[in-house]
Amino acid sequence: MTPEPNEWDQRFAVEDYLFGTEPNAFLRAQQPRLKPGWRALAVADGEGRNGVWLAQQGLDVLSVDGSSVAQEKARKLAASRGVKLTIEHADLDTWAWPVGQMDVVVGIFIQFVGPSGRDKQFANMKRALKPGGMILLEGYRPEQLRYGTGGPTKHIENLYTEDLLRAAFADMEILSLTSYDAEISEGTRHQGMSALIDLVARKAMNRS
């Protein structure tokens, strides 16, 4: 179940950045795929570490989240790095997602919805893309329950498998789909050995 907005605010109402101020390692590794001037949507961007990094690469970033407390921290982080974010406060379940406007949509550890909500979320992410646009997605696999180092550890149904993502993005070109375990250090909430899965997928170009 998705926490109520005030619960998100309570989580982020600490001085430190819960997930750190540096970008996610998977996202950083995708830098060669990105181009300055691209429009990027950072889904559930929280305190802004990933959206800010995208802006530092020269992208035009729309950072969306349901916590105004987290977004104030995102604004401070962007200012400290000398970049600009467009920040929109929204409930992703009811938000009017952009359609056909984004060159890249980024979802990093956005596993706060169950299967039905996830299907809707993935569909909205795909619709937001321009033809030829990319989705960059990282999440936890079910094996993460053994580690307990982050993520929805009580909701195995929210976790990703390769079969699940391959089916969910069967209408896109899957450029990379990788499962692996790695030690991560992302603030206080993502620390230690983790069961990860990464997806890079590209939307088909329109045929003339």
SULKAHU-V831035 format. One record per residue. N is the residue number from 1. RES is the residue in one letter. SS is DSSP state (alpha for helix, beta for strand, coil for the rest). Layout:
n->N res->RES ss->SS
n->N res->RES ss->SS
This chain:
n->1 res->M ss->coil
n->2 res->T ss->coil
n->3 res->P ss->coil
n->4 res->E ss->coil
n->5 res->P ss->alpha
n->6 res->N ss->alpha
n->7 res->E ss->alpha
n->8 res->W ss->alpha
n->9 res->D ss->alpha
n->10 res->Q ss->alpha
n->11 res->R ss->alpha
n->12 res->F ss->alpha
n->13 res->A ss->coil
n->14 res->V ss->coil
n->15 res->E ss->coil
n->16 res->D ss->coil
n->17 res->Y ss->coil
n->18 res->L ss->coil
n->19 res->F ss->coil
n->20 res->G ss->coil
n->21 res->T ss->coil
n->22 res->E ss->coil
n->23 res->P ss->coil
n->24 res->N ss->coil
n->25 res->A ss->alpha
n->26 res->F ss->alpha
n->27 res->L ss->alpha
n->28 res->R ss->alpha
n->29 res->A ss->alpha
n->30 res->Q ss->coil
n->31 res->Q ss->alpha
n->32 res->P ss->alpha
n->33 res->R ss->alpha
n->34 res->L ss->coil
n->35 res->K ss->coil
n->36 res->P ss->coil
n->37 res->G ss->coil
n->38 res->W ss->coil
n->39 res->R ss->beta
n->40 res->A ss->beta
n->41 res->L ss->beta
n->42 res->A ss->beta
n->43 res->V ss->beta
n->44 res->A ss->coil
n->45 res->D ss->coil
n->46 res->G ss->coil
n->47 res->E ss->coil
n->48 res->G ss->coil
n->49 res->R ss->alpha
n->50 res->N ss->alpha
n->51 res->G ss->alpha
n->52 res->V ss->alpha
n->53 res->W ss->alpha
n->54 res->L ss->alpha
n->55 res->A ss->alpha
n->56 res->Q ss->alpha
n->57 res->Q ss->coil
n->58 res->G ss->coil
n->59 res->L ss->coil
n->60 res->D ss->beta
n->61 res->V ss->beta
n->62 res->L ss->beta
n->63 res->S ss->beta
n->64 res->V ss->beta
n->65 res->D ss->beta
n->66 res->G ss->coil
n->67 res->S ss->coil
n->68 res->S ss->alpha
n->69 res->V ss->alpha
n->70 res->A ss->alpha
n->71 res->Q ss->alpha
n->72 res->E ss->alpha
n->73 res->K ss->alpha
n->74 res->A ss->alpha
n->75 res->R ss->alpha
n->76 res->K ss->alpha
n->77 res->L ss->alpha
n->78 res->A ss->alpha
n->79 res->A ss->alpha
n->80 res->S ss->alpha
n->81 res->R ss->alpha
n->82 res->G ss->coil
n->83 res->V ss->coil
n->84 res->K ss->coil
n->85 res->L ss->coil
n->86 res->T ss->beta
n->87 res->I ss->beta
n->88 res->E ss->beta
n->89 res->H ss->beta
n->90 res->A ss->coil
n->91 res->D ss->coil
n->92 res->L ss->coil
n->93 res->D ss->coil
n->94 res->T ss->coil
n->95 res->W ss->coil
n->96 res->A ss->coil
n->97 res->W ss->coil
n->98 res->P ss->coil
n->99 res->V ss->coil
n->100 res->G ss->coil
n->101 res->Q ss->coil
n->102 res->M ss->beta
n->103 res->D ss->beta
n->104 res->V ss->beta
n->105 res->V ss->beta
n->106 res->V ss->beta
n->107 res->G ss->beta
n->108 res->I ss->beta
n->109 res->F ss->coil
n->110 res->I ss->coil
n->111 res->Q ss->coil
n->112 res->F ss->coil
n->113 res->V ss->coil
n->114 res->G ss->coil
n->115 res->P ss->alpha
n->116 res->S ss->alpha
n->117 res->G ss->alpha
n->118 res->R ss->alpha
n->119 res->D ss->alpha
n->120 res->K ss->alpha
n->121 res->Q ss->alpha
n->122 res->F ss->alpha
n->123 res->A ss->alpha
n->124 res->N ss->alpha
n->125 res->M ss->alpha
n->126 res->K ss->alpha
n->127 res->R ss->alpha
n->128 res->A ss->alpha
n->129 res->L ss->beta
n->130 res->K ss->beta
n->131 res->P ss->beta
n->132 res->G ss->beta
n->133 res->G ss->beta
n->134 res->M ss->beta
n->135 res->I ss->beta
n->136 res->L ss->beta
n->137 res->L ss->beta
n->138 res->E ss->beta
n->139 res->G ss->beta
n->140 res->Y ss->beta
n->141 res->R ss->coil
n->142 res->P ss->coil
n->143 res->E ss->coil
n->144 res->Q ss->alpha
n->145 res->L ss->alpha
n->146 res->R ss->alpha
n->147 res->Y ss->alpha
n->148 res->G ss->coil
n->149 res->T ss->coil
n->150 res->G ss->coil
n->151 res->G ss->coil
n->152 res->P ss->coil
n->153 res->T ss->coil
n->154 res->K ss->coil
n->155 res->H ss->coil
n->156 res->I ss->alpha
n->157 res->E ss->alpha
n->158 res->N ss->alpha
n->159 res->L ss->coil
n->160 res->Y ss->coil
n->161 res->T ss->coil
n->162 res->E ss->alpha
n->163 res->D ss->alpha
n->164 res->L ss->alpha
n->165 res->L ss->alpha
n->166 res->R ss->alpha
n->167 res->A ss->alpha
n->168 res->A ss->alpha
n->169 res->F ss->coil
n->170 res->A ss->coil
n->171 res->D ss->coil
n->172 res->M ss->coil
n->173 res->E ss->beta
n->174 res->I ss->beta
n->175 res->L ss->beta
n->176 res->S ss->beta
n->177 res->L ss->beta
n->178 res->T ss->beta
n->179 res->S ss->beta
n->180 res->Y ss->beta
n->181 res->D ss->beta
n->182 res->A ss->beta
n->183 res->E ss->beta
n->184 res->I ss->beta
n->185 res->S ss->beta
n->186 res->E ss->beta
n->187 res->G ss->coil
n->188 res->T ss->coil
n->189 res->R ss->coil
n->190 res->H ss->beta
n->191 res->Q ss->beta
n->192 res->G ss->beta
n->193 res->M ss->beta
n->194 res->S ss->beta
n->195 res->A ss->beta
n->196 res->L ss->beta
n->197 res->I ss->beta
n->198 res->D ss->beta
n->199 res->L ss->beta
n->200 res->V ss->beta
n->201 res->A ss->beta
n->202 res->R ss->beta
n->203 res->K ss->coil
n->204 res->A ss->coil
n->205 res->M ss->coil
n->206 res->N ss->coil
n->207 res->R ss->coil
n->208 res->S ss->coil
